[in-house]
């Protein structure tokens, strides 16, 4: 048992690395759009005398440019540590409830039976729940420290409330007496925190304001994050139903959830095309379209229960949108 506790590969699996794009992508998008806003502030017409509005905008842009990279890196660390904390907290809560029953060493057995293997979970694999909870706490503290430093540098004090709400939402997703993840509200929370809060919070911390393009990017990131969660919930629908975990997939049923998943994918792509083409016409759209084979395969994999492929594709699509936005803004 001690060997399992110290198994680095098991703990790496417990991090759930395929979910990390949901936290990395919105920070990339928010930072890129913030950079665009700062550049717009610092751009002035070359006339004399220089308009007062232009002087004021340049005065706003200079301090923002000075702390852009430190705050951007801190925002990324907050997102990653918070995601890891949530993953460990979910492992702990699901493990002590028995929801992850059979998610231990049985993965290889599933492969031998020809089924879809499900990632191993720490508590289900024999790691003491207290150790998993401590790991979640450490990751949460690291996220809080990085967030506090970012807020102090950027002076965006109201983001402290957003960070506190994010930590609370992460715990009560599967923790507490009445976890909202067991009531079918997980997708709503993911959309709010991994879409709107992450993108717009990053943009505000870096640029001191948000804009319509930021809102569009946030909605797109939110939809992409929702799709990651929907693939997970579709994969686990039988076990969740048996353990009383009424996720959205359990409530709607597999057929309707798959239809909603496809609708989210189409909406994310249409909005993503609008954002990328608005930033860099027409090449931003062309870059995004070059990866269209991935969502097509993802949508077709779900009805076939090829969830491992669909999960990888959902993560790739999330990062693809973010990378195209970064390139479009840079160019």
PAMI-219571 format. One record per residue (C-alpha): x, y, z negated. Coordinates in steps of 0.2 Angstrom, whole numbers, plus 5000, padded with zeros to 4 digits. Layout:
XYZ...
END
This chain:
500050005000501450124996502150095014500550155021500550305010502250355017501950305035502350465045501450395060499850365050499950545043500250615060498650525066497850595051498250775057497150735072498250815085496950805099495950935089497351065088496951145105495351205098496351315086497851365097496851415112495751555104497251635097498151635114496551715122496351845108498151895109498151905128496652015128497352125114498952145124497852205138496952335127498552395120499252425137497752515142497952635127499752665132499452705150499252885154499052995170500653085175499953265174500553415164500053465151499653285145497853275140497553265121496553105123498053025131499253085117498053015104497952845113499852835114499952865096498752725093499652605104501452625097501152545080500152415088501552365100502752375085501952235075501152135090502251985089502351955071500451965069500151855084501351725077500551735060498751715068499351565077500051485060498351525051497351445065498451285065498651265046496751295044496351165057497551035048496751085031495051055038495550885046496250825030494750885020493650795032494650635030494550645011492650685011492150555024493350425016492650434998490850435005491250275015490850365032492550315039492350125034493250025047494350165053495850085045497049955052495649895063496150005078497149865086495749745084494549855093495749865108495949675108494049665109493949775124493049915114493550095112494850115099494450245086495850345077496350275060495950385045497050405030495850365016495150215026496850155028497250145010498050315006497450374989496050504992497050624979498550624991497450675006496650814996498350884990498850885009497250985013497651104999499451135004498851165022497451285016498751385005499951405020498451465030497951585017499751655014500051685033498351765034498651885020500351935027499451965044498152075036499352175026500352205042498852245053497852335039496352245046495752215028493952155033494751995041495151935023493251905022493351805038494751705032493851665016492251615025493351505037494051405022492351385014491651325030493051205033492751125015490851115016490851045034490950865025491250915007490150954993488450884989487550945005488850955019488151045034489150935046487950795039486450905044486850925063487651105061489451065065489351125082488651295077490051315064491351265077490651395089490651535076492351495069493451425083492651545096491951705090492951725074494651655080494651755097493851915091494851915074496451895083496052035095495552155081497052115071498252145086497352295095496252365081494652345091493652215102492852235119491652145131493052035138493551985121491751925118491651835134493251745130492651705113491051625119492051525132493251465118491851425107490951315120492651225123492851185105491051125104491351005117492850935108491750905093490350835103491450695111491950645093490150645087489650545103491050415100490450395081488650405084488250225078489350235062488650405058486850345060487250195048488050305035486650445035487750575044486550655055487650745067486850835082487250675092486250575080484850695079484650715098485150545103486550495115485650535132485150715127486750745118487650695134486550815144486950955132488750915133488650935152487751095151489051165139490451115151489551205166489251365155491051365149491751355167490551485174491051605160492851555161492851595180492151765177493451805164494951745174494351825190493951995181495751995174496651945190495551945206495551815214497051725208496451695190494951605197495951505209497151455195495651395184494851305199496451205202496051105186494251075190494650885192494850875173493150925167492350825181493250675174492750725156490950735160490950565170491950485156490650515142489250405149490450265152491050275133492850315138492950435124494850435122494950505140493550625137494350695121496050725130495250805144494250925133495850975124496651005141495251105147495251215131497151245134496951275153495751415150496851495137498451485148497651555163497051705153498751735147499551725165498151835172498451965159500351955160500251975179
END
